[in-house]
Amino acid sequence: MKIELENNLIIFLILCTLHLSGFEANALSYDYTASIECLENPHKPLYSGGIILNPELNVGLEGWHAFGDAKLEHRELAGNKFVVARGRNQPSDSVSQKLYLQKEMLYSFSAWIQVSEGNAPVAAVFKAATGFKHAGAVVAESNCWSMLKGGFTPDASGPAELYFESKNRSVEIWVDSISLQPFTQEEWKSHQDRSIKKIRKANVRIQAVDKQGNPLPNAKISIEQKKPGFPVGCAINKNILTNTAYQNWFTSRFKVTTFEDEMKWYSTEVSPGHEDYSPADALLNFAKKHNIAVRGHNVIWDDPKFQPGWIYSLSPAALSMAVDKRINSVMSRYKGQLIAWDVVNENLHFSFFESKLGKQASAKFYKLAHLVDGTVPLFLNDYNTIEDSRDGKSAAAKYLQKLREIKAFPGNSNSRMGIGLEGHFSTPNLPYMRASIDTLAATGLPIWLTELDVQSSPNQAKYLEQVLREAHSHPKVDGIVMWAAWKPQGCYRMCLTDNSFKNLPTGDVVDKLLQQWDSKALLGFTDSDGFFEASLFHGDYEVNVTHPSSLAHSFMVVSTNASLQSPLIFQVSV
C-alpha cells in the first residue's frame, strides 16, 4: 500500500513477521474460536480433548459413567458417536467423568450438546471436595449440536467429577467432543502477551532519504502518541463540573467516559413532561472540551426499581407513549455526539416493560432507537455474563438468545447492535470470562466492558488488574469503561482515588496499566541505511524528522485499529 502525503512523505506497508519470545513460542496456544450455530455434526474437541478420556466417544463409554439415576447409552448417527443420558429424574442426572484437578491451574472447557426434544439450557458442572464449579452453559436444541464453552479455576487440588445438568428432566442429554485443557498461570499470561502483540501493536519502520532518494543516516526521529488506539475510560458524574482536582485527575488519564446517572430517565424527567437535560448537557460539554468520547447510558432500564416514579401508575397505552417520547427525546438530543447507546439496560435479568407492554417490548425499543439514531452501535447491557457462571439468566447463550430475538423483530435486521458487558466482579473467573467473550465474539458485533469494577476486599486491586489485563488482551474486546465515578460519600463499589484525588491501590493499578499500554515518547536516530524501527501500540502519533542537511518535517500517523501482522513503513524525504 502506498499513500502520498504532504512534504513529499510516502507511506509503504510491507509484510513482516512478528517474533515471539521463547516461552511464548513454546507455550500451548489458547483457541479463541467458538461456534454459535447449531450444527448437524459437532466439531472436533478443542486441544484434542485435553485431559478428557475418550473425548469423542470413539471407544464406547470408556471413561464415562452415569451420574445420579441416569441411564447411559452409546449411539452413532451418520458416523458420529456420542453418549446419551436418558431416564433422568433429577436435574443432575447425566453422564460424568472423574478427573484430578490442580490448584492454580486455569481450565478451559468445551463440549457439544444436544437434547432429545425442543430446547433446554444445559450446564457443565465440576463436583469437588470444596464444592461445585459451574464451567458454563448453553441452550441446547434437538436435531443439531450446540457448543458449550466455559472454564474455571479450582479452589484446591484433588479429585473432581464432571457432569451435566438441566432443569428440564424430560429431555435426554446428548454429549460429544468434550475438552478440558489446563493452563499454567505463565501460559495464561503468555496468551495475553501474544494477543497484545498481535492485535494492539504494530511494528513501524521509518526511513529518511534525501531528495534523490538516498538514505540519510543519523536523522533525528521523535515519535509521540497523541491518542491511544484502545479506549480505556471511567464513568463520571456532575461532581466533576465543580471540582478542579477531579477534573485534572480524570482528564490526564482517560479519553472515554459514561455518565453515571445524568442521562438516565429518572434523572432527566422527574415529573411527566418536565425534562431537564442540563446536568447531562454540562457533562457532555466538559467531555467535548477535553476530547473525551461519551457512551450514552442509558435510554431505558428494565429494572422496576429504577424508573421515574410517575410511570408506575400509567396504563399500558400511556406507558407506551411515554417510552416512545423518552427514546425520541434523549436520542435525538444527543445524536451525532456519542459513540454508542445502551438502549435497554439489564433486560436479561429484568422485564418491567415486557410485563407492561408485552414480550416484544425490548425489540420495539431497539427498532425505534435505530430510526432515531442509527449512526452508532445500539448496545444491550447486562451483568454476570462474564462475572458469574452460576447466573443462568445472563449466560452468554442467553445473551445470544436475546440478541437474536431483537434482530428477528420486523425492522431490526439492519440495526447496528453492540454487546455491553457490565463487569461487576467479585472474585474473577478468568477462564469463564475469556470463554464467554469468545462465544459472544462469534457474532462479529462490537464488545465493550461498560461498567467494570471489583467488589471491595483485600484483593480488590489484584483482581482489578487481572480483569483489566484479560479484557485488554482479548482480541475481540473494543473498549473498557470502569464504574468508579467519584462522589464525596463514596463510589458505587470501587473508587480509584481518595477524596483528595490521591490514588488508592486500584488507581495505582490503572495508572500502571495505562503506562504499560501506552507507547512512550521515543527519540532516536536512523541507522546507516536511514532506518529507524519501533514497536508501537495502536493510536494516533506525531512524528518529527530532522537532519542537519534539511528542514524539519512533522506529520501525524492515525491508527486504523486494525490487527497488523506487518509493520508500517514510512519513507520520509528530507
C-alpha positions as CSV (number, residue, x, y, z in Angstrom):
1,M,0.0,0.0,0.0
2,K,1.3,3.5,-0.9
3,I,-0.1,6.8,0.4
4,E,1.1,10.2,-0.8
5,L,1.3,12.9,2.0
6,E,2.4,16.5,2.0
7,N,6.0,17.5,2.3
8,N,7.0,14.6,0.0
9,L,6.2,12.0,2.6
10,I,5.4,8.5,1.4
11,I,4.0,5.6,3.4
12,F,4.6,2.0,2.4
13,L,3.0,-1.0,4.0
14,I,5.1,-4.2,3.6
15,L,4.8,-7.7,5.1
16,C,6.9,-8.8,8.1
17,T,6.7,-11.5,10.7
18,L,6.3,-10.7,14.4
19,H,8.7,-12.6,16.6
20,L,7.7,-14.0,20.0
21,S,9.9,-14.8,23.0
22,G,11.0,-18.3,23.6
23,F,8.4,-19.2,26.2
24,E,5.5,-17.6,24.2
25,A,6.5,-19.5,21.1
26,N,6.6,-22.9,23.0
27,A,3.6,-22.4,25.3
28,L,0.3,-24.1,24.3
29,S,-1.7,-21.5,22.4
30,Y,-5.3,-20.7,23.5
31,D,-8.0,-21.3,21.0
32,Y,-10.3,-18.2,21.0
33,T,-12.8,-19.7,18.5
34,A,-16.3,-20.6,19.4
35,S,-19.4,-21.7,17.4
36,I,-22.8,-20.2,18.0
37,E,-24.6,-22.1,15.2
38,C,-26.5,-25.3,15.8
39,L,-24.8,-27.8,13.6
40,E,-25.6,-31.2,12.1
41,N,-22.4,-32.6,13.4
42,P,-20.1,-31.3,16.2
43,H,-16.6,-30.0,15.6
44,K,-13.6,-32.0,16.8
45,P,-12.8,-31.3,20.5
46,L,-10.5,-28.4,21.2
47,Y,-7.0,-29.4,22.2
48,S,-7.9,-32.9,21.1
49,G,-9.9,-33.2,24.3
50,G,-7.1,-32.1,26.7
51,I,-7.2,-34.3,29.8
52,I,-10.6,-35.8,29.0
53,L,-10.5,-39.6,28.3
54,N,-12.3,-40.8,25.2
55,P,-13.5,-37.2,24.3
56,E,-15.2,-38.2,21.0
57,L,-16.8,-41.4,22.4
58,N,-14.9,-43.4,19.8
59,V,-14.1,-46.1,22.3
60,G,-17.6,-46.8,23.5
61,L,-18.3,-45.5,27.0
62,E,-14.7,-45.9,28.3
63,G,-14.0,-43.3,30.9
64,W,-17.7,-42.2,31.2
65,H,-20.2,-43.2,33.9
66,A,-23.8,-42.5,34.9
67,F,-24.3,-39.6,37.3
68,G,-27.3,-40.0,39.6
69,D,-30.1,-42.2,38.3
70,A,-29.5,-41.6,34.6
71,K,-29.2,-44.4,32.1
72,L,-26.3,-44.2,29.6
73,E,-26.4,-45.2,26.0
74,H,-23.7,-45.1,23.4
75,R,-25.1,-44.1,20.0
76,E,-23.9,-43.5,16.5
77,L,-25.6,-41.3,13.8
78,A,-24.1,-40.8,10.3
79,G,-20.8,-42.0,11.6
80,N,-20.7,-39.7,14.6
81,K,-20.5,-41.4,18.0
82,F,-21.8,-39.8,21.2
83,V,-23.2,-40.6,24.7
84,V,-26.9,-40.2,25.7
85,A,-28.1,-39.7,29.3
86,R,-31.8,-40.8,29.5
87,G,-34.3,-41.7,32.1
88,R,-33.5,-38.5,34.0
89,N,-35.4,-37.9,37.3
90,Q,-33.2,-35.1,38.7
91,P,-31.6,-32.1,37.0
92,S,-28.1,-33.5,37.7
93,D,-28.9,-37.0,36.3
94,S,-26.5,-37.2,33.4
95,V,-23.1,-38.5,32.2
96,S,-19.9,-38.0,34.1
97,Q,-16.2,-38.5,34.1
98,K,-13.8,-38.5,37.1
99,L,-10.7,-36.3,36.9
100,Y,-7.9,-34.8,39.0
101,L,-7.7,-31.0,39.2
102,Q,-4.7,-28.9,40.2
103,K,-5.0,-25.7,42.2
104,E,-3.7,-22.5,40.5
105,M,-4.3,-24.0,37.0
106,L,-6.8,-22.3,34.7
107,Y,-9.1,-24.8,32.9
108,S,-10.7,-24.2,29.6
109,F,-13.8,-26.4,29.0
110,S,-15.9,-27.1,26.0
111,A,-18.4,-29.7,24.8
112,W,-21.1,-30.2,22.2
113,I,-24.6,-30.7,23.5
114,Q,-27.9,-31.8,22.1
115,V,-31.3,-32.6,23.7
116,S,-33.8,-35.0,22.5
117,E,-36.7,-32.6,22.0
118,G,-37.3,-28.8,21.9
119,N,-34.6,-26.8,23.6
120,A,-33.3,-26.6,27.1
121,P,-30.4,-24.9,29.0
122,V,-27.7,-27.4,29.9
123,A,-24.8,-26.6,32.2
124,A,-21.4,-28.3,32.8
125,V,-20.5,-28.7,36.5
126,F,-17.4,-30.0,38.3
127,K,-18.1,-31.5,41.7
128,A,-15.1,-31.4,44.1
129,A,-14.4,-31.7,47.8
130,T,-14.5,-27.9,48.1
131,G,-17.8,-27.5,46.3
132,F,-19.3,-27.1,42.8
133,K,-17.7,-25.2,40.0
134,H,-20.1,-24.2,37.1
135,A,-18.0,-24.2,34.0
136,G,-20.7,-22.8,31.7
137,A,-24.0,-23.4,30.0
138,V,-25.6,-23.5,26.6
139,V,-29.2,-23.5,25.3
140,A,-29.2,-26.9,23.6
141,E,-31.5,-27.9,20.8
142,S,-32.9,-31.0,19.3
143,N,-31.7,-32.3,15.9
144,C,-28.5,-30.3,16.0
145,W,-25.4,-29.8,18.1
146,S,-24.5,-26.6,20.1
147,M,-21.2,-25.7,21.5
148,L,-20.8,-25.1,25.2
149,K,-17.6,-23.1,26.0
150,G,-16.6,-22.1,29.5
151,G,-13.9,-22.6,32.2
152,F,-13.0,-22.3,35.8
153,T,-10.1,-22.3,38.3
154,P,-10.2,-24.9,41.1
155,D,-10.1,-23.9,44.8
156,A,-7.8,-26.8,45.7
157,S,-6.0,-29.8,44.1
158,G,-7.8,-33.1,44.2
159,P,-10.3,-35.4,42.6
160,A,-13.4,-34.0,40.8
161,E,-16.2,-35.2,38.7
162,L,-17.6,-33.6,35.6
163,Y,-21.3,-33.9,35.0
164,F,-24.1,-32.0,33.1
165,E,-27.4,-30.8,34.4
166,S,-30.6,-29.4,33.1
167,K,-33.8,-28.4,35.0
168,N,-35.8,-30.0,32.1
169,R,-35.8,-33.6,33.4
170,S,-37.9,-34.8,30.5
171,V,-35.2,-34.4,27.9
172,E,-32.3,-36.7,27.1
173,I,-28.9,-35.0,27.2
174,W,-26.6,-35.9,24.4
175,V,-22.9,-35.1,24.7
176,D,-19.9,-35.3,22.4
177,S,-16.5,-33.7,21.6
178,I,-15.7,-32.9,25.2
179,S,-12.5,-31.0,26.1
180,L,-10.8,-29.9,29.4
181,Q,-7.5,-28.2,28.9
182,P,-5.4,-26.9,31.9
183,F,-3.1,-23.9,31.5
184,T,-0.5,-22.7,33.9
185,Q,-0.5,-19.1,35.1
186,E,2.6,-18.5,32.9
187,E,0.8,-19.9,29.9
188,W,-2.3,-17.8,30.5
189,K,-0.1,-14.7,30.7
190,S,1.7,-15.7,27.5
191,H,-1.7,-15.9,25.7
192,Q,-2.4,-12.3,26.8
193,D,1.1,-11.1,25.8
194,R,0.9,-12.8,22.4
195,S,-2.6,-11.4,21.7
196,I,-1.5,-7.9,22.6
197,K,1.5,-8.1,20.2
198,K,-0.8,-9.3,17.5
199,I,-3.9,-7.1,17.9
200,R,-2.9,-4.0,19.9
201,K,0.6,-3.2,18.5
202,A,2.3,-2.7,15.1
203,N,5.9,-2.6,14.1
204,V,6.8,0.7,12.5
205,R,9.9,1.4,10.3
206,I,10.8,4.9,9.2
207,Q,13.3,5.7,6.5
208,A,14.7,9.1,5.9
209,V,16.0,9.8,2.4
210,D,17.2,12.9,0.6
211,K,15.6,14.5,-2.5
212,Q,17.3,12.0,-4.7
213,G,16.1,9.0,-2.7
214,N,19.4,8.3,-1.0
215,P,19.2,7.1,2.7
216,L,20.1,9.6,5.4
217,P,21.9,8.1,8.4
218,N,21.7,9.9,11.8
219,A,18.4,11.7,11.0
220,K,16.8,12.5,14.4
221,I,13.4,10.8,14.8
222,S,10.9,11.6,17.6
223,I,7.6,9.8,18.0
224,E,4.9,10.8,20.5
225,Q,1.5,9.2,21.0
226,K,-1.4,11.7,21.0
227,K,-4.3,9.3,21.4
228,P,-4.4,5.6,22.3
229,G,-6.0,3.2,19.9
230,F,-7.7,1.1,22.6
231,P,-10.1,3.2,24.7
232,V,-9.9,2.7,28.5
233,G,-12.1,5.1,30.4
234,C,-14.1,5.7,33.6
235,A,-17.6,6.9,34.5
236,I,-18.1,10.5,35.7
237,N,-20.9,12.4,37.3
238,K,-21.8,16.0,37.9
239,N,-19.3,16.3,40.8
240,I,-16.6,16.8,38.2
241,L,-18.1,20.0,36.9
242,T,-17.2,22.0,40.1
243,N,-14.1,20.2,41.3
244,T,-10.8,21.2,39.6
245,A,-8.8,18.5,41.3
246,Y,-11.2,15.8,40.0
247,Q,-11.0,17.3,36.5
248,N,-7.3,17.4,36.4
249,W,-7.0,13.8,37.7
250,F,-9.6,12.5,35.2
251,T,-8.5,14.4,32.1
252,S,-4.9,13.4,32.5
253,R,-5.8,9.7,32.2
254,F,-9.0,9.0,30.2
255,K,-10.3,9.6,26.7
256,V,-13.7,7.9,27.0
257,T,-16.5,8.1,29.7
258,T,-20.1,7.3,30.6
259,F,-22.3,9.5,32.7
260,E,-23.2,7.6,35.9
261,D,-26.8,8.8,36.3
262,E,-27.3,12.1,34.4
263,M,-28.7,10.7,31.2
264,K,-31.0,8.1,32.9
265,W,-34.7,8.6,32.6
266,Y,-35.3,9.1,36.3
267,S,-32.7,11.9,36.2
268,T,-34.0,13.8,33.1
269,E,-37.8,13.6,33.7
270,V,-38.6,13.6,37.4
271,S,-42.2,14.7,36.7
272,P,-44.1,13.9,33.5
273,G,-43.4,16.4,30.7
274,H,-40.8,18.4,32.6
275,E,-37.5,17.4,31.1
276,D,-34.2,18.7,32.4
277,Y,-31.1,17.8,30.5
278,S,-28.9,20.5,32.0
279,P,-26.6,18.2,34.0
280,A,-26.1,15.8,31.1
281,D,-25.5,18.8,28.7
282,A,-22.9,20.2,31.1
283,L,-21.1,16.9,31.3
284,L,-21.1,16.5,27.5
285,N,-19.7,20.0,27.1
286,F,-17.0,19.2,29.6
287,A,-16.2,15.9,27.7
288,K,-16.1,17.7,24.3
289,K,-13.7,20.4,25.7
290,H,-11.3,17.7,26.7
291,N,-11.7,15.5,23.6
292,I,-13.3,12.7,25.7
293,A,-15.7,10.4,23.9
294,V,-19.0,9.6,25.6
295,R,-21.2,6.4,25.7
296,G,-24.9,7.1,26.0
297,H,-26.2,5.4,29.2
298,N,-29.0,4.5,29.3
299,V,-32.1,5.1,27.3
300,I,-34.4,2.5,29.0
301,W,-33.7,0.5,32.2
302,D,-35.8,-2.7,32.6
303,D,-35.3,-2.9,36.3
304,P,-38.6,-1.9,38.1
305,K,-36.6,-0.2,40.9
306,F,-35.0,2.4,38.6
307,Q,-37.9,4.2,36.9
308,P,-39.3,7.7,37.1
309,G,-41.8,7.5,40.0
310,W,-44.7,8.7,37.9
311,I,-44.7,5.9,35.3
312,Y,-45.8,3.1,37.6
313,S,-49.4,4.3,37.6
314,L,-49.6,4.6,33.8
315,S,-51.9,2.5,31.7
316,P,-50.1,0.3,29.1
317,A,-51.2,2.7,26.3
318,A,-49.9,5.7,28.2
319,L,-46.7,4.0,29.2
320,S,-46.0,3.0,25.6
321,M,-46.4,6.7,24.6
322,A,-44.1,7.8,27.4
323,V,-41.4,5.4,26.4
324,D,-41.6,6.4,22.7
325,K,-41.3,10.0,23.8
326,R,-38.3,9.2,26.0
327,I,-36.5,7.4,23.2
328,N,-37.1,10.2,20.8
329,S,-36.2,12.9,23.3
330,V,-32.9,11.7,24.6
331,M,-31.6,10.1,21.4
332,S,-32.4,13.0,19.1
333,R,-30.9,15.5,21.6
334,Y,-27.5,13.8,21.6
335,K,-27.5,12.3,18.1
336,G,-24.1,12.7,16.5
337,Q,-22.4,13.5,19.8
338,L,-21.9,10.0,21.3
339,I,-20.1,6.8,20.2
340,A,-22.7,4.3,21.4
341,W,-26.1,3.9,23.2
342,D,-27.0,1.4,25.9
343,V,-30.6,1.2,24.7
344,V,-32.2,-1.3,27.1
345,N,-30.3,-1.9,30.3
346,E,-30.4,-5.3,32.0
347,N,-33.2,-6.9,30.1
348,L,-31.8,-10.3,30.7
349,H,-32.4,-10.0,34.4
350,F,-35.5,-7.8,34.5
351,S,-38.6,-7.3,32.4
352,F,-40.5,-4.3,33.7
353,F,-41.5,-3.1,30.3
354,E,-42.2,-6.5,28.9
355,S,-44.6,-7.2,31.8
356,K,-46.5,-4.0,30.9
357,L,-46.2,-3.8,27.1
358,G,-45.6,-7.4,26.0
359,K,-42.7,-9.7,25.5
360,Q,-41.5,-7.8,22.3
361,A,-41.1,-4.5,24.2
362,S,-37.3,-4.5,24.1
363,A,-37.3,-5.4,20.4
364,K,-39.7,-2.5,19.6
365,F,-37.5,-0.1,21.6
366,Y,-34.4,-1.0,19.5
367,K,-36.4,-0.5,16.3
368,L,-37.4,3.0,17.4
369,A,-33.8,3.7,18.6
370,H,-32.4,2.7,15.2
371,L,-34.9,5.1,13.5
372,V,-33.9,8.0,15.8
373,D,-30.1,7.4,15.8
374,G,-28.8,4.6,13.7
375,T,-25.4,6.2,13.3
376,V,-23.8,4.4,16.3
377,P,-24.0,0.9,17.7
378,L,-27.0,0.2,19.9
379,F,-25.9,-2.0,22.8
380,L,-27.6,-4.4,25.1
381,N,-26.0,-4.0,28.6
382,D,-26.2,-6.5,31.4
383,Y,-24.2,-8.1,34.3
384,N,-22.9,-11.6,35.2
385,T,-22.4,-12.7,31.6
386,I,-18.6,-12.8,32.3
387,E,-18.6,-12.4,36.0
388,D,-20.6,-15.3,37.4
389,S,-21.0,-18.7,35.8
390,R,-23.8,-19.6,38.2
391,D,-26.2,-16.9,36.9
392,G,-28.1,-18.7,34.2
393,K,-30.2,-15.6,33.3
394,S,-27.3,-13.8,31.6
395,A,-25.0,-16.6,30.4
396,A,-23.5,-16.0,27.0
397,A,-26.1,-18.4,25.5
398,K,-29.0,-16.4,27.0
399,Y,-27.4,-13.1,25.8
400,L,-27.2,-14.6,22.3
401,Q,-30.8,-15.6,22.5
402,K,-31.9,-12.1,23.4
403,L,-29.9,-10.6,20.6
404,R,-31.5,-12.9,18.1
405,E,-35.0,-12.1,19.4
406,I,-34.3,-8.4,18.9
407,K,-32.7,-8.8,15.5
408,A,-35.5,-11.0,14.3
409,F,-38.2,-8.4,15.1
410,P,-39.5,-6.8,11.9
411,G,-37.5,-3.7,11.0
412,N,-34.4,-4.7,13.1
413,S,-32.4,-6.7,10.7
414,N,-30.2,-3.8,9.7
415,S,-29.8,-2.3,13.2
416,R,-26.2,-1.9,14.4
417,M,-26.1,-3.8,17.6
418,G,-23.4,-4.0,20.3
419,I,-22.6,-6.2,23.3
420,G,-22.3,-4.4,26.6
421,L,-20.8,-6.5,29.5
422,E,-21.1,-4.6,32.7
423,G,-18.3,-6.4,34.5
424,H,-19.2,-6.1,38.2
425,F,-16.7,-8.6,39.6
426,S,-16.2,-10.2,43.0
427,T,-13.6,-13.0,42.6
428,P,-12.8,-13.2,38.8
429,N,-13.1,-16.5,37.0
430,L,-10.8,-15.7,34.1
431,P,-11.3,-18.8,32.1
432,Y,-15.0,-18.3,32.2
433,M,-14.7,-14.7,31.4
434,R,-12.5,-15.4,28.3
435,A,-14.7,-18.2,27.1
436,S,-17.9,-16.1,27.4
437,I,-16.3,-13.3,25.4
438,D,-15.2,-15.9,22.8
439,T,-18.8,-17.1,22.4
440,L,-20.2,-13.6,22.1
441,A,-17.4,-12.6,19.7
442,A,-18.7,-15.1,17.2
443,T,-21.5,-12.7,16.5
444,G,-19.0,-10.2,15.0
445,L,-20.6,-7.4,17.0
446,P,-18.6,-4.8,18.9
447,I,-17.9,-5.8,22.5
448,W,-17.3,-3.3,25.4
449,L,-16.8,-3.8,29.1
450,T,-19.1,-1.0,30.2
451,E,-19.2,-0.7,34.0
452,L,-16.1,-2.5,35.2
453,D,-15.5,-2.7,38.9
454,V,-14.4,-5.1,41.6
455,Q,-16.1,-5.6,45.0
456,S,-14.2,-4.2,48.0
457,S,-11.9,-6.8,49.5
458,P,-8.2,-7.1,50.5
459,N,-7.6,-8.4,46.9
460,Q,-9.6,-5.7,45.1
461,A,-6.6,-4.1,43.4
462,K,-5.2,-7.5,42.4
463,Y,-8.4,-8.7,41.0
464,L,-8.9,-5.4,39.1
465,E,-5.5,-5.8,37.4
466,Q,-6.4,-9.4,36.4
467,V,-9.7,-8.4,34.8
468,L,-8.2,-5.3,33.1
469,R,-5.4,-7.4,31.6
470,E,-7.8,-10.1,30.5
471,A,-10.2,-7.6,28.8
472,H,-7.4,-5.6,27.1
473,S,-5.7,-8.7,25.7
474,H,-8.9,-10.3,24.3
475,P,-8.8,-9.9,20.5
476,K,-12.5,-9.1,20.3
477,V,-12.9,-6.5,23.1
478,D,-13.1,-3.0,21.7
479,G,-13.0,-0.8,24.8
480,I,-13.4,-0.6,28.6
481,V,-15.2,1.8,30.9
482,M,-14.7,1.5,34.7
483,W,-17.6,2.2,37.0
484,A,-15.7,4.4,39.5
485,A,-17.3,7.8,39.3
486,W,-16.2,9.8,42.3
487,K,-18.6,11.1,44.9
488,P,-17.7,12.6,48.3
489,Q,-19.8,10.0,50.1
490,G,-18.1,7.2,48.2
491,C,-18.3,5.4,44.8
492,Y,-20.7,2.7,43.7
493,R,-18.5,-0.2,44.6
494,M,-14.9,0.9,43.7
495,C,-13.1,4.2,43.9
496,L,-9.8,4.9,42.2
497,T,-8.8,7.8,44.4
498,D,-9.5,9.2,47.9
499,N,-11.3,12.5,48.4
500,S,-8.1,14.4,47.8
501,F,-7.6,12.6,44.5
502,K,-4.6,10.7,45.7
503,N,-4.6,7.3,44.1
504,L,-5.9,4.3,46.0
505,P,-4.3,0.9,45.2
506,T,-6.9,0.5,42.5
507,G,-5.9,3.8,41.0
508,D,-2.3,2.7,41.1
509,V,-3.2,-0.4,39.1
510,V,-5.0,1.7,36.5
511,D,-2.0,4.1,36.1
512,K,0.4,1.2,35.9
513,L,-1.5,-0.5,33.1
514,L,-2.2,2.7,31.2
515,Q,1.5,3.4,31.2
516,Q,2.2,-0.2,30.0
517,W,-0.4,0.1,27.2
518,D,1.0,3.5,26.1
519,S,3.9,3.8,23.7
520,K,6.3,6.1,25.4
521,A,7.7,9.1,23.6
522,L,10.6,7.8,21.5
523,L,13.7,9.6,20.4
524,G,16.4,8.1,18.2
525,F,18.4,8.3,15.1
526,T,18.3,6.5,11.8
527,D,20.9,3.8,11.1
528,S,23.4,3.6,8.2
529,D,20.6,2.8,5.8
530,G,18.4,5.6,7.0
531,F,16.0,3.4,9.0
532,F,14.5,3.8,12.5
533,E,12.3,1.0,13.9
534,A,9.9,0.8,16.8
535,S,7.0,-1.4,18.1
536,L,4.1,0.9,18.9
537,F,0.6,0.4,20.4
538,H,-2.1,1.4,18.0
539,G,-3.0,5.0,18.3
540,D,-2.5,8.5,16.8
541,Y,1.1,9.7,16.7
542,E,3.0,12.8,15.9
543,V,6.3,12.1,14.2
544,N,9.1,14.6,13.8
545,V,12.1,14.1,11.5
546,T,15.2,16.4,11.4
547,H,18.5,16.2,9.7
548,P,21.3,18.8,9.5
549,S,21.0,18.9,5.7
550,S,17.3,19.8,5.6
551,L,14.3,21.4,7.3
552,A,12.4,19.5,9.9
553,H,9.3,17.6,8.9
554,S,6.3,16.8,11.2
555,F,3.3,14.6,10.4
556,M,0.5,12.7,12.1
557,V,0.0,9.0,11.8
558,V,-3.6,8.0,12.5
559,S,-4.3,4.4,13.7
560,T,-6.7,2.2,11.8
561,N,-7.0,0.0,14.9
562,A,-6.6,-2.9,12.5
563,S,-4.7,-6.0,13.5
564,L,-1.4,-5.8,11.6
565,Q,0.9,-8.7,11.0
566,S,3.2,-6.3,9.2
567,P,4.9,-3.1,10.1
568,L,4.0,0.4,8.9
569,I,6.9,1.7,6.8
570,F,7.4,5.4,6.4
571,Q,9.8,6.8,3.9
572,V,10.4,10.4,4.5
573,S,12.1,12.7,2.0
574,V,14.0,15.4,3.9
